[in-house]
């Protein structure tokens, strides 16, 4: 999926007169097009040319992701349910050189969905030790690699030719760089506990059109086995979005208190404290995230 396609999809659910909007967006889109076209960018080495050729053959009939070098959620429609049609995405097909490798073997310590009654967890957490090697799940190109202090810590995002992306978080060290081509099983990072993490583990996500999806029934992390070779995506896949987005959070700023935040959002102090498992006398710290509804 290229930038123009993503732009059209993003506004398809709310059709209005787009004449002036298209003119407004045309210039930045043309600038981006030269360096951020799609997943086909590679370096010119012989090895990468060979890998690129096989990836291009696999992806000829498959959707592309919108290419971006800044945000994890590169292409997120306003309402994916309004545009999505049921689709099957192949995760593994050795006969056509499409392979899947479980990124790390380990126990699943936190699943997809609500945690502690208020926080929605958009991925799967797999137990590991600091320094353990994490590998790419499938062939693809590294779209992002770096450090996110408020969430993923050291992380990377890999775009795959079958139309999905995988996200890997909380590394102690990233072993890949943006625009690097990787194959299934290529080491991409070392296990750690950086970012918003309470202990060493791998945070793993699979995303389609920028939206995380639950793949817990497709992968057995404890035994390192792919349970189903096709990923089935439909409107039901994104049923969690309505519930997760009904929740709102506030990032505490210097000098703020439960009283000032409760007043800002029109809620009671006891309600705010209870929602976050706090005492009404709890002193807040800058950067702390509070659920406000």
Secondary structure, 3 states (H helix, E strand, C coil): CCHHHHHHHHHHCCCCCCHHHHHHHHHHHHHHHHHCCCCCCCCCCHHHHHHHHHHHHHHCCCCCCCCCCCCCCCCCCCCHHHCCCCEEEECCEHHHCECCCCCCCCCEEECCEEECCCEEECCEEEECCCCCEEECCCCEEEEEEEEECCCCEEEEEEECCCCEEEEEEEECEECCCCCCEECCCCEEEECCCCCCCCCCEEEEEEEECCEEECCCCCEECCCCEECCCEEEECHHHHCHHHHHCCCCEEECCCCCCHHHHHHHHCCCHHHHHHHCCCCCCCCCCCCCEEECC
